[in-house]
Amino acid sequence: MCRNIRQLHNFEPPASDSEIHDAALQYVRKISGATKPSRANAAAFDRAVEEIARATGRLLDDLVTSAPPKDREVEAARRRARASERFAA
């Protein structure tokens, strides 16, 4: 999985539409191999992002869990700690 795509399920507050769209955009960029599509492919690229964002939103709405919601700040601190450990020289 692309490292830039973050888990969106089971957070308080829930993932925003913007976060869902950003994850869909990263996914489409990864599988298409294009950061910015050509004009000829822009419509297909944008359509794929929107379809994946809608599907992701439905998935997040339908998922259930008994685990307590995660705190965004705590998870971000953990990611920063892992990154600094991984990239420390």
C-alpha positions as CSV (number, residue, x, y, z in Angstrom):
1,M,0.0,0.0,0.0
2,C,1.1,3.5,-0.7
3,R,2.7,5.1,2.4
4,N,0.8,8.3,1.8
5,I,-2.6,6.6,2.1
6,R,-3.5,6.7,5.8
7,Q,-6.1,4.6,7.7
8,L,-9.4,6.4,7.8
9,H,-11.5,4.0,9.8
10,N,-12.2,4.3,13.5
11,F,-11.0,7.8,14.3
12,E,-12.7,10.5,16.3
13,P,-13.8,12.7,14.6
14,P,-14.5,10.5,11.6
15,A,-12.7,11.0,8.3
16,S,-13.8,14.1,6.4
17,D,-14.8,14.2,2.8
18,S,-11.5,15.9,2.1
19,E,-9.5,13.1,3.6
20,I,-11.4,10.5,1.7
21,H,-10.9,12.4,-1.5
22,D,-7.2,12.8,-0.8
23,A,-6.8,9.1,-0.2
24,A,-8.7,8.3,-3.5
25,L,-6.5,10.7,-5.4
26,Q,-3.3,9.1,-4.0
27,Y,-4.7,5.7,-4.9
28,V,-5.5,6.7,-8.5
29,R,-2.1,8.4,-8.8
30,K,-0.4,5.2,-7.6
31,I,-2.2,2.8,-9.9
32,S,-2.1,5.0,-13.0
33,G,1.5,6.0,-12.5
34,A,0.7,9.6,-13.1
35,T,0.8,12.5,-10.6
36,K,-1.0,14.7,-13.1
37,P,-2.8,13.2,-16.0
38,S,-2.5,14.5,-19.6
39,R,-5.5,16.4,-20.9
40,A,-6.5,13.3,-22.9
41,N,-6.7,11.3,-19.6
42,A,-7.9,14.0,-17.2
43,A,-11.6,13.1,-17.4
44,A,-11.0,9.4,-16.8
45,F,-8.6,10.2,-14.0
46,D,-11.1,12.6,-12.3
47,R,-13.9,10.2,-12.7
48,A,-11.9,7.4,-11.1
49,V,-11.0,9.6,-8.1
50,E,-14.7,10.5,-7.6
51,E,-15.9,6.9,-7.9
52,I,-13.2,5.6,-5.5
53,A,-14.0,8.4,-3.0
54,R,-17.7,7.5,-3.1
55,A,-16.9,3.8,-2.6
56,T,-14.5,4.6,0.2
57,G,-17.1,6.8,1.9
58,R,-19.7,4.0,1.7
59,L,-17.1,1.5,3.1
60,L,-16.3,3.7,6.0
61,D,-20.0,4.3,6.7
62,D,-20.7,0.5,6.7
63,L,-17.7,-0.7,8.8
64,V,-18.4,-1.6,12.4
65,T,-16.0,-2.1,15.3
66,S,-16.1,-2.6,19.0
67,A,-12.6,-1.0,19.4
68,P,-12.5,2.5,20.9
69,P,-11.9,5.3,18.3
70,K,-8.2,6.3,17.8
71,D,-6.9,9.8,18.5
72,R,-5.6,11.5,15.4
73,E,-2.9,13.4,17.3
74,V,-1.6,10.2,19.0
75,E,-1.4,8.3,15.7
76,A,0.3,11.3,14.0
77,A,3.0,11.3,16.8
78,R,3.5,7.6,16.3
79,R,4.0,8.1,12.6
80,R,6.5,10.9,13.2
81,A,8.4,8.8,15.7
82,R,8.6,5.8,13.2
83,A,9.7,8.1,10.4
84,S,12.4,9.8,12.5
85,E,13.7,6.3,13.5
86,R,13.6,5.1,9.9
87,F,15.3,8.1,8.5
88,A,17.8,8.8,11.3
89,A,21.4,8.9,10.2
